[in-house]
Amino acid sequence: MVKTAAIITIGDELLSGDVVNTNATWIAKRLYEGGVSIRLIATVGDEIEDISRLIHFCRDLVEWIFVTGGLGPTHDDITREAIAYATGRKLTQNEEAQALLIPRFGDGKYTLKLTELPEGSEVIDNPVGAAPGFIVDNIVVLPGVPAEMEAMFDLIVDRFTGKAPDVRWLTLPKYEVEVADILSEASRLFPDVKIGSYPQWGEKLKIRLSSMNPKRLDEVLEYFRKEGLDV
């Protein structure tokens, strides 16, 4: 099972706010539910150098990088080139991708752009669209169209995920500042439990506890009770 991952979404339309970035949230939720810790989510524009720099940064940070966007046939779809540049590989016609696309779309120039992938890539079929995804080194690359990305992600997700952490949500009639010391001490006493606090409108505070060991969550709750919190 993969323990750590980063998510990179590519596209000038995301940086301008013209398109809502739902892909990052969707992938993060699916990976987290499978026990994967997301260390970074970033968005970058359609620039080969910028994408390459971000890939290099993430490769030192996590086990796997999930990339979406920029796999279409138009001039600004440069993700294939950027991943090839970042990994030091040549772009070549991928026979597996050709076998998937040419019978469906012919062998015109736009199809051949879609089938040109970094050398040595593993192809991910696109069951609802045209552009294939691919895996090279520790990088998973998927289209930016949400319906296509989600369908393709479902084809490969099992190889990256495992048991999900146990999660408990608490709601307290408190301001965050009133329980800050208790939460800080709990984080110190229970380092294997992630504790998040999320202020709500009015005198309400949501607390999120998560751990791979459910018994530790019970111990945190008992600590909260000893500190006078009604949980």
Secondary structure, DSSP 8 states (H G I E B T S, - for coil): ---EEEEEEE-HHHHTTSS--HHHHHHHHHHHHTT-EEEEEEEE-S-HHHHHHHHHHHHTT-SEEEEES--SSSTT--HHHHHHHHHT--EEE-HHHHHHHHHHH-SSHHHHHHTEEETT-EEE--SSSS--EEEETTEEEE-SSHHHHHHHHHHHGGGT-----EEEEEEESS-HHHHHHHHHHHHHH-TTSEEEEEEETTTEEEEEEEES-HHHHHHHHHHHHHTT---
